[in-house]
């Protein structure tokens, strides 16, 4: 489960960074991106799509970690429910990102 938590933590940080870049008009670590450029929007959206896809892969890591844990009953059921919830939210986020990217092409 350590890999699961580490992967999800990394994913959250990347998604927070991407929203910050978009909120700040495209500034990221000294790199200025032009808001009106469809190419720049596409690059950012591709990054976000990649990171959300990573979230779906982390679901598998989490499920595998749970299968290897000596946890039973309500605790295991609660963890599994959380993993499924994250997977659904991640899938929905990916659909929104793809829709946004398509609208800006």
C-alpha distance (Angstrom), angle and dihedral (degrees) to the residues before:
residue distance angle dihedral
X1 . . .
X2 3.79 . .
X3 3.83 89.1 .
X4 3.80 89.5 48.9
X5 3.79 93.8 52.8
X6 3.81 93.2 43.2
X7 3.80 92.1 49.9
X8 3.79 94.0 48.0
X9 3.81 91.3 46.2
X10 3.81 90.4 52.6
X11 3.79 90.5 47.6
X12 3.81 93.1 51.4
X13 3.81 90.6 50.6
X14 3.81 91.8 51.4
X15 3.79 92.8 48.4
X16 3.81 91.1 47.9
X17 3.80 89.4 50.8
X18 3.80 91.5 50.6
X19 3.80 93.0 51.4
X20 3.80 89.6 47.1
X21 3.82 90.5 52.2
X22 3.79 91.0 51.3
X23 3.83 93.3 44.3
X24 3.81 92.5 50.2
X25 3.78 93.4 53.1
X26 3.76 95.6 -100.3
X27 3.81 102.9 -49.7
X28 3.78 111.8 144.9
X29 3.79 121.5 167.0
X30 3.78 93.3 -31.5
X31 3.80 94.3 -43.0
X32 3.78 112.1 119.9
X33 3.76 115.9 -152.4
X34 3.78 121.5 -163.4
X35 3.79 111.4 -119.7
X36 3.80 95.3 -151.2
X37 3.80 95.2 55.5
X38 3.80 112.9 101.6
X39 3.80 88.3 -159.4
X40 3.78 91.6 58.5
X41 3.80 92.2 46.9
X42 3.79 88.5 50.5
X43 3.80 92.2 51.8
X44 3.79 91.0 51.2
X45 3.79 92.1 45.6
X46 3.81 90.8 48.9
X47 3.80 89.1 53.1
X48 3.78 91.1 49.7
X49 3.80 92.2 46.5
X50 3.79 89.6 51.6
X51 3.80 92.0 50.0
X52 3.80 93.5 47.7
X53 3.81 89.4 49.0
X54 3.80 86.8 52.7
X55 3.79 86.5 56.7
X56 3.78 90.4 58.3
X57 3.80 89.2 50.8
X58 3.80 89.9 50.3
X59 3.80 88.0 58.0
X60 3.80 87.4 64.7
X61 3.81 91.0 48.5
X62 3.79 89.2 51.1
X63 3.81 93.5 48.0
X64 3.80 90.9 49.2
X65 3.79 91.0 48.3
X66 3.78 90.8 50.4
X67 3.80 91.7 50.1
X68 3.81 89.7 55.1
X69 3.81 94.5 48.9
X70 3.77 123.0 97.0
X71 3.80 92.5 -128.9
X72 3.77 125.0 128.7
X73 3.75 142.4 180.0
X74 3.77 124.0 2.7
X75 3.80 94.9 -1.2
X76 3.80 93.3 55.7
X77 3.80 91.1 43.1
X78 3.82 90.6 50.7
X79 3.80 92.9 49.2
X80 3.80 91.5 47.2
X81 3.81 90.0 49.8
X82 3.82 89.7 52.4
X83 3.81 91.7 49.8
X84 3.81 91.5 50.4
X85 3.81 90.4 47.8
X86 3.82 91.2 52.1
X87 3.80 89.5 48.6
X88 3.82 92.1 52.2
X89 3.81 92.9 47.2
X90 3.79 90.7 46.9
X91 3.78 91.9 49.8
X92 3.81 90.8 49.6
X93 3.80 90.8 48.3
X94 3.79 90.5 51.8
X95 3.80 90.6 51.9
X96 3.83 90.6 51.7
X97 3.80 92.6 47.5
X98 3.80 92.2 49.3
X99 3.80 90.7 48.0
X100 3.82 91.6 49.6
X101 3.81 91.8 47.6
X102 3.81 91.2 49.0
X103 3.82 91.3 49.9
X104 3.81 90.5 54.4
X105 3.81 96.2 50.6
